[in-house]
Each structure stands twice: as C-alpha cells, then as structure tokens.
C-alpha cells in the first residue's frame, strides 16, 4: 500500500525543470534604417499601404523580375506570384501577413546598400546555431515555468538570443486563451522555461531584401530557410 502512495505523490508533485547549459548572452537591440534613405522611407510607406489593402497590381509593380524566393531554385516574378497564390487567389494569400510581420520587425541596410528585414538577420552572430537559437522579439517578455499564461514567470527577457530545448510536446502546446504555441527554451543563464511563440523568431524565418535599381526600390528576395 505504501508503494502505491509514493507513486501517487510523485505524480501529484509539480514538474520541476532541471537547469540547462548556460551560454554567452547576446542582445540584438531593435534598429530601423528605413529612415536613413528618404527614397526608401517613401517606398516603405507605399509598400505598407499595398500590404494593408492587398493590392496585387501595385505589388507586381515593385517586385523585381528576377525575385529570388525559393532555396530550391525558385526565381522570377511569374513563379513568385503563383507560389504565393497571388495570381488566382490574392485576397486569401498568406503573403500579406507573412510580409507584414517581416516589415514590422524593422530594417537594416547592408554593405551592398540593400534594405533587409528583419533587422537582425544581418547581425545574428555566426557562433549561435540558427537551427537551435531564436531571438526574443519583444521587451520584458515572460519566460514561464510551464506552458501557460497563468504559470509563474521565472524571468523576463528583451531582444535576447535563447536556445531551443528538446521537448516531447513541441508543437502541441497550443493555448487558445493566449493565442500561443508555447516553446521550451533555455536562457543564457541556464534557466529552462516556456515562451509564447509570438515572441520568438528564428533567423531562418522569412526575410526580405529590397534593392534600389534605376532610382526605384524593388523587392528582390523573399525567402525562408537556410
């Protein structure tokens, strides 16, 4: 009888997260170079309007004819439009939402003069594996003990790199009340916890490159992956 009581008590105890391996902290503070160039700032304003109104015709005018959009070799405006269903079903295409998220993360101008969003794609350190590390995209984001908005916050992070931790329930921790898919992460200090995926961004997620050609700005790259 005592044996069964011990087992029962074990399952009733709250789960304890064991420490994870700490690593060097790195903060990538938000920047936005979009105001550095007057012509790009004007272009950005126009582009945001296009995204808001889902104006496919206006979008086509600013897409480069040789746009690069697939690591498998996808290039060209026609295939790009088809790939995102912008030709047949523009209003229901997921392009508008994906691009809007990218643009809101801010721009950084690279050495070639291109404007790149999100801002941290160009500056994500090479010594952090992009397949296993994310950037916290927010200020004072809660890292919680469990995968719930009601769980205790163990710390708060702002624009810091964190490492993904293996979890048998990854991708299945969807909490409808908070609109979160909780991800298990490790902080630089070696503290494991859970962060709402809305505040995590991989450097290999969608990014966009804009280039000035003959005094006009064009979307030349929109890609995801390595």
Buried (B, 14 or more C-beta within 10 A) or exposed (E): EEEEEEEEEEEEEEEEBEEBEEBEEBEBEBEBBBEEBEEBBEBBEEBBEBBEEBBBEBBBEBBBEEBBBBEEEBBBBEBBBEBBBBBEEBEEBEBBEBBEBBBEBBBBBBEEEBBBBBBBBBBBEEEBEBEEBBBBBBEEBBBBBBBBBEBEEBEEBEBBBBBBBEBEEEEEBEBEEBEBBBBBBBBBEEBBBBBBBBBBBBBBBBBBBBBBEEEEBBBBBBBBEE
